[in-house]
Amino acid sequence: MLRALQRALLRFPFSASSPGVISLRIYALQYAEPPLLEVFYDRPAGIDTVIQAAAEFRGGDCGYLVGGYWDLWQRDGGWRLTPAPVLLGCYGPEFENDIGDQLRFELGLDSHFLPRPGLPESAPKVKSNIRSVLRLAQELDQALPVLKRRLWTESGEDFAARLRSLAG
């Protein structure tokens, strides 16, 4: 499990202006339990540092949450490529996990990946953000034995259908 976490972190495109890991939380059994370990790094930590800390809590009943940033086009007055928070979850087979996945990337708000009506310049920026997700999926396919992928959004809606309806 930690090997998969390490491979995923090595392939992840951390932000150029904020590279590396900013937090690590490790839970046993389920999220309702207090964390076994919770570390917020003053400066972004390297992947080896994070894996070394996580190795002290090996177990099929553990969930590992790694926080960092990656660069996405965001609008704040104007369009800029800026760091957006990301959370990588890696779950042991005995960890209580709502959807039963082993590796999860929480890549930010839906709005980073949906065109904004009334802002015609948003389409190329959103396309670039989506290409970043597709590139990440391709990188992970090469690094890990991926059996299935699921594109999920916090709204619970089918994200691909939302994209098609906005493009249509």
C-alpha positions in Angstrom: 0.0 0.0 0.0 2.7 2.5 0.9 4.5 1.6 -2.3 1.4 2.5 -4.3 1.2 5.8 -2.3 4.9 6.5 -3.1 4.5 5.8 -6.8 1.4 8.0 -7.0 3.2 10.9 -5.2 6.2 10.6 -7.5 3.9 10.9 -10.5 1.8 13.7 -9.1 2.4 17.2 -10.7 2.8 19.3 -7.5 2.6 23.1 -8.0 5.8 24.7 -9.3 5.4 27.5 -6.7 4.6 25.1 -3.8 6.1 21.7 -4.6 5.9 18.8 -2.2 3.6 17.7 0.6 2.2 20.1 3.1 0.3 17.7 5.4 0.0 14.0 6.4 -2.8 12.5 8.4 -3.1 8.8 9.2 -6.2 7.2 10.5 -6.9 3.7 11.8 -10.1 1.9 11.0 -12.2 4.9 10.0 -12.3 8.7 9.8 -14.4 8.8 13.0 -11.3 7.8 15.0 -8.8 10.5 16.0 -5.8 10.6 13.7 -2.8 8.4 14.7 -0.6 11.0 13.2 -1.3 14.5 12.0 1.6 16.6 10.6 1.5 20.0 9.0 4.9 20.8 7.4 6.3 24.4 7.8 7.9 23.9 4.4 6.7 21.4 1.8 8.2 18.0 2.6 9.7 15.5 0.2 8.0 12.3 -0.7 10.7 10.2 1.1 10.0 12.1 4.3 6.3 11.5 4.1 6.7 7.8 3.2 9.1 7.3 6.1 6.6 8.9 8.5 3.7 6.8 7.1 5.8 3.6 7.4 5.6 3.8 11.2 1.9 3.2 10.9 1.7 0.3 8.4 -1.5 -1.7 8.4 -4.4 -2.8 6.3 -6.7 -0.9 8.5 -5.0 2.5 7.9 -6.0 5.4 5.8 -3.3 7.9 4.7 -4.2 11.5 3.6 -1.5 13.6 2.0 -2.1 17.2 1.2 -0.4 19.4 -1.3 -1.0 21.8 -4.2 -1.1 21.6 -8.0 -1.4 24.3 -10.5 -4.8 25.1 -12.1 -6.1 28.0 -14.1 -8.3 30.0 -11.7 -10.1 33.3 -12.1 -9.5 35.9 -9.5 -9.9 39.2 -11.3 -8.2 37.6 -14.2 -7.1 34.1 -15.2 -3.9 32.9 -13.6 -2.2 29.6 -13.2 -2.1 29.3 -9.4 -1.8 26.6 -6.7 -5.0 24.8 -5.9 -5.3 22.4 -2.9 -5.3 18.6 -3.6 -5.7 15.7 -1.2 -4.4 12.2 -1.9 -6.0 9.4 0.0 -4.6 5.9 0.2 -6.7 3.2 2.0 -5.9 -0.2 3.3 -8.4 -3.0 2.6 -9.7 -3.0 6.2 -10.1 0.8 6.4 -13.8 1.8 6.4 -14.1 3.7 3.1 -17.4 5.0 1.8 -16.8 4.0 -1.8 -14.2 1.2 -1.4 -11.4 2.7 -3.4 -7.7 2.2 -2.6 -6.3 5.5 -4.0 -8.2 8.7 -4.3 -7.3 12.2 -5.6 -9.5 15.0 -4.5 -8.5 17.6 -7.1 -10.5 20.6 -6.1 -13.8 22.3 -6.8 -16.0 21.3 -9.8 -15.9 24.9 -10.9 -12.2 24.5 -11.9 -13.2 22.0 -14.5 -16.5 23.4 -15.8 -16.8 26.3 -18.3 -18.4 29.4 -16.9 -21.4 30.7 -18.9 -20.9 34.4 -19.7 -17.1 34.1 -19.6 -16.1 33.1 -23.1 -12.4 33.1 -22.2 -13.0 30.4 -19.6 -13.3 27.5 -22.2 -9.5 27.3 -23.0 -8.5 27.6 -19.3 -11.0 24.9 -18.2 -9.8 22.6 -21.1 -6.3 23.0 -19.8 -7.4 22.0 -16.3 -9.2 19.0 -17.7 -6.1 18.0 -19.7 -4.1 18.1 -16.4 -6.5 15.5 -14.9 -6.3 13.3 -18.0 -2.5 13.6 -18.0 -2.5 12.6 -14.3 -4.7 9.6 -15.0 -2.4 8.5 -17.8 0.7 8.9 -15.5 -1.0 6.8 -12.8 -2.0 4.1 -15.4 1.7 3.8 -16.2 2.9 3.7 -12.6 0.2 1.5 -10.9 -1.9 -1.5 -11.7 -5.2 0.4 -12.2 -8.2 -1.8 -12.3 -10.9 0.9 -12.5 -11.2 4.6 -12.3 -14.1 6.7 -11.1 -14.7 10.4 -11.8 -16.6 11.6 -8.8 -17.8 15.1 -7.8 -18.9 16.4 -4.4 -22.3 17.2 -5.9 -22.8 13.5 -6.7 -23.8 14.4 -10.3 -22.3 12.6 -13.3 -19.4 15.0 -14.1 -19.0 13.8 -17.7 -22.8 14.4 -18.3 -22.4 17.9 -16.9 -19.5 18.6 -19.3 -21.5 17.3 -22.3 -24.5 19.4 -21.4 -22.4 22.6 -21.1 -20.6 21.9 -24.4 -23.8 21.0 -26.2 
